[in-house]
């Protein structure tokens, strides 16, 4: 479907949030095995585009997601599980941050209702303590 999003990014726990917005278009691909989403918006006052795929790996018994965008040259890969009670997909992985180098990450996607979901990304600060570096709220486009 079609979504509008607002996002907040923090470079460190002490830094102010940078806010941005954009759109996301999602569709099922590979005979319904994966969801592919294409994102358009701004980040750090620059045009931003990204692509995410998510699916369930039957052999690995876990959800797998990939992410790449025009701000970096690396691909993020995260794996994890879905909790149907809390409607939350939690995934972990590593990535090469263009600003900080190789880092661990934790993604939490929460399906609030039919027209809203959220995404949070956690990674370590300079002291190795996990902090929320990104928060995105998605709202389904009407019509």
Beta strands, then each sheet from edge to edge (+ up, - down):
strand 1: 2-9
strand 2: 18-29
strand 3: 34-43
strand 4: 46-57
strand 5: 62-69
strand 6: 76-83
strand 7: 88-97
strand 8: 101-113
strand 9: 116-124
strand 10: 130-140
sheet 1: 1+ 2- 3+ 4- 5+ 6- 7+ 8- 9+ 10- 1+
end
